[in-house]
Amino acid sequence: MSLAALPKVEPGLMSMRPDTDDYRQLFLNDLPLMDTRAPTEFARGAFPAAVSLPLMTDDERARVGTCYKNDGQDAAIALGHSLVQGSVKAQRLAAWVAFTQANPEGYLYCFRGGLRSQIVQQWLAEAGVHYPRIRGGYKAMRQYLLAELERCIAAARVVLVSGRTGCGKTRVIQALPRAIDLEGLANHRGSTFGALLSPQPSQIDFENRLAIALMKRLAGEDDLVILEDEGRLIGRLALPQSLRERMQDAPRLELDVPLEERVTVVLEDYVVDLGRRYREASGDAGPQQHRERLQADLARTQKRLGGSRYQTVSSLMEAAFDAQETRGALEGHREWITLLLRDYYDPMYDYQMSQRSGRRLMTGSREEVIRVGSGPIGI
């Protein structure tokens, strides 16, 4: 692609907007962000509204970095320009221009708001696009979010939604306007069986998402934050220690749901919904992948469940999948789910609750907890 073949720039993008370091407004307003760092930097940690449009590839960046260490900044800059020129430069510039056209209210940044973002900004200006840069770059924004995360955790009135596995806690969280869905941010359902087909974000990404969600929740006058009662980990992602300490003695709205209804919730989430996802992702191979995945998850409960009960649950699960495959019947799944809830998850929940110091504000059905959680909560 030649420079002459770049997309036509709309007149509105010619107007100047100043560079910014107002990180709060960037995050509260979900302003589009062009991340010009290398792909591996973006993969390690980024922001929800950011798109990776790097100035250099990982290999190019590594070569420039080595040159900088050995020969100094001027030589490194010269090498960088030699690596990103001609058709390579034109292709990347075309992608940047397309981003600015699609996101005229956005900003660009690099790691420290230095040379890389300045080069991208300059090349855009030469193409007729004046696009603002974030001063301080990723490093300053990340430090800002870490500070905001701790500030918000300290400032929030935390209330938990608790209840045995299968109570539908996530359904309640998603129905409450003052709640933050931790499992949604972590892309995981929270239990041993909770992994979804799409990967979890990085720990940094999770912390960034959580900080922004808390900032938005506390941006008004109401400082109440309702969270699902979680352990230290959601999948492989760790909750901030300060949040875990707040949750340890936070008051809670406790769900009381009959076992039969809890079995239905687990059936819907881990058999019907997860099975649909596997079929959509893998076609005819999906059902077998789903079966193998649940058996692998079950194997991780073997020590706590006990060898004999584990074998019983495993056999019941296999028979249930056989019946589902041959007759489309789902009822067989209820047997192994019932045993797993009663013999594995319920004793674990009882122990966890015995370690909590927070008081129980109420106990009720999902509808009752949603009603109470939607109203004024004095704590």
KETOR-920199 format. One line per field, with one value per residue (C-alpha): x, y, z; residue in one letter. Coordinates in steps of 0.05 Angstrom, whole numbers, plus 5000, padded with zeros to 4 digits. Layout:
<rs>
X: X ... .
Y: Y ... .
Z: Z ... .
residuo: a ... .
</rs>
This chain:
<rs>
X: 5000 5026 5017 4973 4925 4909 4835 4807 4808 4742 4745 4723 4787 4829 4808 4858 4843 4895 4935 4909 4927 4855 4855 4791 4749 4781 4759 4692 4671 4700 4736 4768 4842 4895 4950 5014 5056 5082 5033 5066 5060 4986 4976 5007 4959 4913 4849 4778 4769 4838 4854 4924 4952 5027 5081 5128 5121 5152 5213 5222 5216 5267 5317 5308 5316 5381 5406 5388 5428 5488 5490 5445 5380 5397 5419 5356 5311 5346 5337 5264 5252 5288 5245 5179 5181 5151 5093 5100 5092 5035 4996 5004 4987 4925 4902 4914 4876 4818 4816 4815 4758 4718 4735 4742 4735 4792 4865 4930 4985 5048 5082 5105 5073 5140 5174 5129 5064 5097 5119 5050 5019 5069 5057 4981 4989 5029 4970 4923 4897 4910 4898 4912 4960 4955 5011 5046 5020 5002 5047 5014 4944 4959 4986 4925 4878 4916 4909 4835 4824 4849 4813 4747 4753 4765 4708 4654 4600 4607 4548 4553 4503 4518 4486 4501 4525 4467 4428 4434 4477 4501 4430 4416 4479 4461 4391 4417 4433 4485 4523 4589 4594 4663 4655 4635 4698 4739 4703 4694 4635 4676 4671 4714 4671 4669 4717 4686 4710 4740 4802 4804 4836 4905 4910 4927 4868 4822 4848 4839 4767 4751 4780 4740 4676 4686 4701 4636 4596 4622 4620 4552 4528 4512 4573 4539 4572 4540 4585 4578 4611 4675 4736 4807 4809 4760 4790 4864 4851 4863 4819 4857 4877 4845 4779 4783 4792 4731 4690 4711 4669 4619 4545 4509 4443 4437 4399 4359 4340 4315 4363 4319 4319 4394 4403 4362 4407 4470 4438 4421 4490 4538 4501 4453 4489 4560 4541 4511 4576 4617 4573 4575 4651 4667 4606 4598 4660 4630 4589 4650 4693 4639 4636 4712 4717 4666 4699 4766 4735 4704 4772 4797 4745 4767 4809 4755 4698 4731 4749 4684 4638 4680 4673 4598 4590 4636 4596 4530 4557 4580 4513 4477 4518 4504 4429 4434 4471 4425 4357 4366 4347 4375 4344 4402 4447 4405 4432 4506 4492 4452 4507 4560 4522 4504 4570 4621 4596 4549 4599 4650 4600 4582 4656 4667 4608 4634 4696 4658 4646 4598 4526 4469 4421 4368 4354 4306 4292 4324 4263 4266 4341 4333 4278 4319 4382 4347 4323 4357 4405 4427 4491 .
Y: 5000 5069 5131 5158 5101 5120 5129 5198 5239 5269 5345 5338 5301 5361 5399 5400 5367 5374 5317 5295 5266 5266 5191 5192 5219 5171 5111 5137 5153 5090 5134 5094 5083 5067 5026 5034 4987 4921 4861 4825 4888 4893 4819 4827 4882 4933 4972 4952 5007 4997 4969 4944 4981 4978 5021 4961 4886 4848 4830 4901 4928 4877 4897 4971 4958 4921 4976 5028 4991 4981 5044 5096 5132 5163 5097 5063 5116 5109 5034 5041 5086 5038 4980 5018 5050 5043 4995 4973 5044 5056 4995 5014 5086 5065 5025 5085 5131 5082 5080 5156 5159 5107 5138 5214 5223 5176 5181 5145 5124 5082 5056 5122 5171 5182 5169 5115 5152 5217 5184 5157 5225 5259 5210 5219 5294 5288 5249 5305 5275 5312 5260 5272 5232 5210 5240 5189 5132 5063 5064 5126 5101 5034 5067 5112 5052 5014 5074 5081 5007 5014 5080 5051 4988 5029 5077 5027 4999 4926 4878 4806 4759 4690 4622 4550 4529 4530 4584 4629 4682 4708 4715 4759 4800 4813 4837 4887 4957 4970 4905 4889 4821 4796 4731 4769 4812 4748 4710 4650 4621 4615 4541 4481 4473 4547 4556 4581 4567 4636 4649 4691 4759 4771 4788 4860 4865 4838 4889 4945 4923 4918 4987 5019 4983 5008 5079 5080 5050 5102 5161 5183 5194 5121 5085 5016 4960 4891 4833 4758 4722 4694 4657 4683 4660 4664 4613 4632 4705 4731 4783 4841 4825 4889 4869 4799 4831 4875 4815 4773 4814 4845 4837 4790 4776 4701 4660 4601 4558 4485 4432 4411 4482 4488 4425 4458 4519 4477 4436 4499 4530 4471 4422 4461 4528 4501 4445 4496 4536 4474 4455 4526 4527 4456 4429 4354 4347 4394 4343 4298 4357 4379 4310 4305 4374 4360 4294 4330 4382 4328 4294 4355 4342 4270 4281 4320 4278 4212 4156 4116 4176 4204 4140 4140 4212 4199 4138 4175 4233 4186 4151 4218 4240 4174 4184 4255 4233 4175 4202 4276 4264 4311 4282 4235 4294 4311 4250 4267 4341 4325 4282 4333 4390 4350 4315 4365 4436 4440 4417 4466 4523 4506 4509 4575 4607 4584 4626 4689 4746 4788 4789 4761 4817 4770 4702 4690 4669 4701 4746 4768 4781 4822 4863 4877 4889 4939 4982 5021 4977 5004 4973 .
Z: 5000 4982 5024 4968 4979 5051 5069 5057 5121 5143 5154 5226 5243 5223 5285 5342 5409 5464 5494 5561 5628 5654 5665 5705 5648 5599 5641 5665 5594 5561 5510 5453 5462 5409 5442 5402 5445 5418 5418 5477 5519 5502 5518 5587 5606 5573 5584 5565 5513 5482 5413 5397 5337 5348 5319 5318 5321 5380 5338 5314 5384 5410 5356 5371 5445 5435 5390 5443 5497 5452 5409 5442 5427 5360 5330 5358 5328 5261 5263 5281 5221 5175 5200 5194 5125 5056 5050 5123 5147 5098 5123 5196 5182 5144 5205 5251 5205 5202 5278 5284 5233 5271 5339 5331 5406 5424 5444 5430 5478 5485 5548 5578 5531 5499 5433 5403 5413 5391 5326 5312 5328 5281 5224 5232 5231 5166 5138 5158 5223 5288 5342 5416 5459 5531 5572 5616 5573 5597 5657 5687 5671 5703 5766 5768 5765 5820 5865 5847 5860 5932 5943 5918 5959 6022 6006 5986 6030 6010 6014 5991 5958 5987 5981 5965 5896 5847 5883 5823 5856 5789 5765 5826 5815 5743 5764 5816 5791 5846 5836 5802 5768 5789 5751 5689 5695 5704 5649 5694 5734 5797 5813 5798 5735 5720 5662 5597 5527 5517 5559 5622 5618 5646 5720 5701 5654 5709 5759 5708 5693 5767 5782 5727 5748 5820 5796 5757 5814 5863 5815 5842 5913 5929 5957 5961 5921 5919 5901 5896 5953 5922 5945 5937 5865 5807 5762 5759 5776 5846 5879 5909 5981 6006 5974 6004 6073 6062 6039 6099 6148 6099 6113 6066 6033 6034 5984 6009 5949 5952 5928 5870 5843 5852 5811 5756 5756 5751 5696 5657 5665 5660 5616 5571 5564 5565 5517 5469 5471 5455 5396 5369 5375 5351 5314 5318 5361 5413 5454 5465 5484 5533 5564 5571 5600 5655 5672 5677 5723 5765 5773 5810 5865 5876 5938 5976 5948 5964 5916 5921 5914 5859 5819 5831 5807 5747 5726 5733 5692 5637 5635 5633 5573 5539 5549 5525 5462 5444 5466 5479 5551 5604 5667 5681 5695 5756 5793 5790 5801 5864 5893 5877 5909 5971 5983 5956 5951 6010 6063 6034 6038 6110 6129 6092 6127 6195 6182 6164 6214 6172 6194 6154 6134 6108 6079 6022 5951 5890 5882 5955 5953 5889 5922 5984 5945 5900 5958 6013 6053 6120 6144 .
residuo: m s l a a l p k v e p g l m s m r p d t d d y r q l f l n d l p l m d t r a p t e f a r g a f p a a v s l p l m t d d e r a r v g t c y k n d g q d a a i a l g h s l v q g s v k a q r l a a w v a f t q a n p e g y l y c f r g g l r s q i v q q w l a e a g v h y p r i r g g y k a m r q y l l a e l e r c i a a a r v v l v s g r t g c g k t r v i q a l p r a i d l e g l a n h r g s t f g a l l s p q p s q i d f e n r l a i a l m k r l a g e d d l v i l e d e g r l i g r l a l p q s l r e r m q d a p r l e l d v p l e e r v t v v l e d y v v d l g r r y r e a s g d a g p q q h r e r l q a d l a r t q k r l g g s r y q t v s s l m e a a f d a q e t r g a l e g h r e w i t l l l r d y y d p m y d y q m s q r s g r r l m t g s r e e v i r v g s g p i g i .
</rs>
